[in-house]
Every structure is written in structure tokens, then in C-alpha cells.
Amino acid sequence: MFRKFLLTSLCCACVTFIHAQSTHDFMVGGGFDLLKTDNHKLLNKAQLGLEANYFVVRHVGLTVGTELWTTNQKSSFVMGARWYANDNVFARFRGLIGANDATFGAGYSKAMDSNLRFEGIGDYYIGAGAFAIRIGVSYVLK
């Protein structure tokens, strides 16, 4: 019940940002989990995430994407949002539709050039009660 309420609240909150009045940047990226607390054996399973972000304002981006697992777990469609405290540090919330879970996370984005970013992210999976550390890259489309 709480998960459904949380996902519905996120969707409603995102709708308020969708009415952007001007063209903004897109960012596409992907990453994989280096460590996740529900992994009991090294290299037993892997988790990969691919996402696209649309920046409705300078420090807020809406996220859509997918989470892919190498195990029998269902892949998930992802919807969420990112808030950047500055050009490098961000917080994010994502709903995973398919896994019926949600994550709160924080990360650091290091610019490699004007468009390419290296990211390190820590996520807490609310439903699973698991924590993951993810690394990845993203590319800003201007």
C-alpha cells in the first residue's frame, strides 16, 4: 500500500514540472552496481541501469530508464527525479515498476569534459531493504 502511494505521489509531483516553457538539456547514461548488500557471492548476479534525464530547470531533472538484472528477477521500468545541490552533488528518487520498489540515493558527478560525466551513486532500495553502490557514465546532449 505504501509503495503504491509513494509511486503515485512521485508521478503527481513530476507532472508539476513537465510544463517546461523552454528547451532544456537531456542527459543519457548508464551504470552498474559494484556492490549491493543482497549479493551473497561475488559475481553471482549483476545489475545494470540505463536512463535518460530531462532538465526542466537547471538543478532538477526528470528520469526515465530501465534496470536490468542477470538473474531471473524481472527487469524494471524506472521513473524518477534528480535534484542537483551544485554542479557535482545530487540526490535522486526512483520508482522501479516491475520490481515494485523505490530508491532514494545520492551521488557525485565528475565532469570529464563539457559533456561527459563520471558518476558514483549510492542507492537505498526501500522495498528490498538493500543498499547499492553504482558507478557509471553519462553524456549531456545540448
VOPAGU-2260 file (C-alpha; in pm, 1 decimal, decimal comma):
REM VOPAGU-2260
SITE   aa  ch    i         X         Y         Z
SITE  MET   A    0       0,0       0,0       0,0
SITE  PHE   A    1     277,3     241,1      97,5
SITE  ARG   A    2     471,9     165,8    -223,8
SITE  LYS   A    3     168,3     242,1    -439,7
SITE  PHE   A    4     113,6     568,2    -252,6
SITE  LEU   A    5     482,0     660,5    -290,8
SITE  LEU   A    6     485,9     588,7    -666,2
SITE  THR   A    7     158,3     777,3    -719,1
SITE  SER   A    8     292,3    1075,7    -523,4
SITE  LEU   A    9     609,5    1078,0    -733,9
SITE  CYS   A   10     411,5    1075,3   -1058,5
SITE  CYS   A   11     192,3    1362,2    -937,7
SITE  ALA   A   12     496,6    1562,7    -829,1
SITE  CYS   A   13     664,1    1506,5   -1166,8
SITE  VAL   A   14     357,3    1632,9   -1353,4
SITE  THR   A   15     404,2    1977,1   -1197,5
SITE  PHE   A   16     750,0    2002,2   -1357,2
SITE  ILE   A   17     653,5    1876,3   -1704,0
SITE  HIS   A   18     515,2    2212,1   -1815,7
SITE  ALA   A   19     860,2    2348,8   -1903,2
SITE  GLN   A   20     845,1    2669,4   -2103,3
SITE  SER   A   21    1177,7    2640,4   -2285,4
SITE  THR   A   22    1410,1    2381,7   -2433,9
SITE  HIS   A   23    1649,3    2222,2   -2185,2
SITE  ASP   A   24    1931,2    1970,2   -2184,1
SITE  PHE   A   25    1897,4    1593,8   -2196,3
SITE  MET   A   26    2144,1    1359,2   -2028,4
SITE  VAL   A   27    2174,9     988,6   -2112,7
SITE  GLY   A   28    2379,6     741,2   -1916,5
SITE  GLY   A   29    2430,5     400,5   -1772,7
SITE  GLY   A   30    2598,7     230,3   -1484,3
SITE  PHE   A   31    2636,0     -93,9   -1295,7
SITE  ASP   A   32    2634,8    -188,7    -929,6
SITE  LEU   A   33    2979,9    -250,3    -786,0
SITE  LEU   A   34    2836,0    -358,8    -453,8
SITE  LYS   A   35    2487,4    -444,7    -332,9
SITE  THR   A   36    2407,1    -572,8      13,6
SITE  ASP   A   37    2179,8    -853,5    -110,6
SITE  ASN   A   38    2464,1   -1011,4    -315,5
SITE  HIS   A   39    2588,9   -1313,6    -124,2
SITE  LYS   A   40    2854,9   -1432,1    -370,8
SITE  LEU   A   41    3099,6   -1231,1    -576,2
SITE  LEU   A   42    2990,9   -1211,1    -942,9
SITE  ASN   A   43    2676,1   -1415,6    -866,3
SITE  LYS   A   44    2449,4   -1153,8   -1020,8
SITE  ALA   A   45    2484,0    -817,0   -1187,5
SITE  GLN   A   46    2257,2    -516,8   -1211,8
SITE  LEU   A   47    2275,0    -257,4   -1488,7
SITE  GLY   A   48    2084,3      67,2   -1519,0
SITE  LEU   A   49    2022,4     280,1   -1827,6
SITE  GLU   A   50    1848,6     616,0   -1801,2
SITE  ALA   A   51    1771,9     947,8   -1965,3
SITE  ASN   A   52    1722,3    1273,7   -1778,2
SITE  TYR   A   53    1542,3    1583,7   -1898,1
SITE  PHE   A   54    1634,1    1900,7   -1708,5
SITE  VAL   A   55    1319,1    2106,3   -1657,2
SITE  VAL   A   56    1525,2    2368,7   -1472,4
SITE  ARG   A   57    1898,9    2394,3   -1413,1
SITE  HIS   A   58    1909,0    2178,6   -1099,3
SITE  VAL   A   59    1610,6    1943,9   -1148,0
SITE  GLY   A   60    1593,4    1656,2   -1393,2
SITE  LEU   A   61    1316,1    1405,4   -1461,7
SITE  THR   A   62    1436,2    1049,0   -1516,5
SITE  VAL   A   63    1311,0     755,1   -1724,2
SITE  GLY   A   64    1502,8     436,3   -1781,0
SITE  THR   A   65    1537,4      67,2   -1713,3
SITE  GLU   A   66    1703,9    -162,8   -1461,0
SITE  LEU   A   67    1832,2    -496,1   -1593,0
SITE  TRP   A   68    1932,0    -796,9   -1380,6
SITE  THR   A   69    2130,3   -1103,3   -1488,7
SITE  THR   A   70    1921,0   -1323,5   -1259,7
SITE  ASN   A   71    1560,8   -1435,0   -1304,5
SITE  GLN   A   72    1434,6   -1112,9   -1148,1
SITE  LYS   A   73    1212,0    -903,0   -1374,9
SITE  SER   A   74    1361,7    -601,5   -1543,5
SITE  SER   A   75    1205,7    -274,8   -1437,1
SITE  PHE   A   76    1092,7      47,7   -1597,2
SITE  VAL   A   77    1226,4     341,5   -1396,3
SITE  MET   A   78    1069,5     684,1   -1335,3
SITE  GLY   A   79    1216,2     941,7   -1104,7
SITE  ALA   A   80    1380,4    1275,4   -1047,7
SITE  ARG   A   81    1723,4    1420,4    -968,5
SITE  TRP   A   82    1798,0    1736,7    -774,0
SITE  TYR   A   83    2146,7    1885,6    -801,2
SITE  ALA   A   84    2267,7    2078,5    -495,0
SITE  ASN   A   85    2554,2    2211,5    -709,5
SITE  ASP   A   86    2716,6    2108,5   -1038,0
SITE  ASN   A   87    2852,4    1786,1    -885,3
SITE  VAL   A   88    2639,5    1660,5    -592,7
SITE  PHE   A   89    2287,4    1529,8    -646,6
SITE  ALA   A   90    2006,0    1343,5    -474,0
SITE  ARG   A   91    1762,4    1121,0    -658,0
SITE  PHE   A   92    1441,1     927,1    -613,4
SITE  ARG   A   93    1333,7     649,3    -849,2
SITE  GLY   A   94    1034,6     419,6    -871,1
SITE  LEU   A   95    1105,9      74,7   -1020,7
SITE  ILE   A   96     796,0     -51,6   -1198,7
SITE  GLY   A   97     833,0    -426,5   -1241,7
SITE  ALA   A   98    1038,0    -486,5    -928,6
SITE  ASN   A   99     772,7    -290,4    -730,9
SITE  ASP   A  100    1037,7     -99,6    -539,1
SITE  ALA   A  101    1162,9     254,9    -495,8
SITE  THR   A  102    1506,8     400,9    -424,8
SITE  PHE   A  103    1645,6     706,4    -254,0
SITE  GLY   A  104    2001,9     788,8    -347,1
SITE  ALA   A  105    2278,9    1043,0    -356,0
SITE  GLY   A  106    2568,4    1076,6    -593,6
SITE  TYR   A  107    2864,5    1270,0    -722,3
SITE  SER   A  108    2913,5    1363,4   -1087,3
SITE  LYS   A  109    3267,4    1443,8   -1206,0
SITE  ALA   A  110    3293,5    1626,4   -1539,3
SITE  MET   A  111    3545,9    1466,1   -1775,4
SITE  ASP   A  112    3481,8    1731,1   -2043,7
SITE  SER   A  113    3196,6    1970,3   -2123,0
SITE  ASN   A  114    2951,1    1685,3   -2196,2
SITE  LEU   A  115    3089,3    1361,1   -2046,8
SITE  ARG   A  116    3041,2    1282,9   -1676,2
SITE  PHE   A  117    3163,7    1004,3   -1447,4
SITE  GLU   A  118    2916,8     922,6   -1168,4
SITE  GLY   A  119    2929,5     744,0    -835,8
SITE  ILE   A  120    2591,0     680,2    -672,2
SITE  GLY   A  121    2468,3     521,5    -350,6
SITE  ASP   A  122    2105,8     396,2    -355,1
SITE  TYR   A  123    1884,4     256,1     -81,4
SITE  TYR   A  124    1614,6      17,6    -209,6
SITE  ILE   A  125    1315,3      75,3      17,4
SITE  GLY   A  126    1118,2    -245,2     -50,9
SITE  ALA   A  127    1417,6    -478,4     -59,3
SITE  GLY   A  128    1595,2    -308,7     230,3
SITE  ALA   A  129    1920,4    -319,8      32,0
SITE  PHE   A  130    2194,8     -64,0     -34,5
SITE  ALA   A  131    2392,8     -43,6    -359,0
SITE  ILE   A  132    2695,7     148,2    -482,0
SITE  ARG   A  133    2687,2     217,0    -855,3
SITE  ILE   A  134    2937,2     367,6   -1098,2
SITE  GLY   A  135    2864,4     485,2   -1448,6
SITE  VAL   A  136    2898,9     747,2   -1715,4
SITE  SER   A  137    2655,7     998,7   -1857,6
SITE  TYR   A  138    2658,5    1229,4   -2156,5
SITE  VAL   A  139    2483,9    1567,0   -2176,6
SITE  LEU   A  140    2309,3    1638,4   -2506,7
SITE  LYS   A  141    2285,2    2012,9   -2568,1
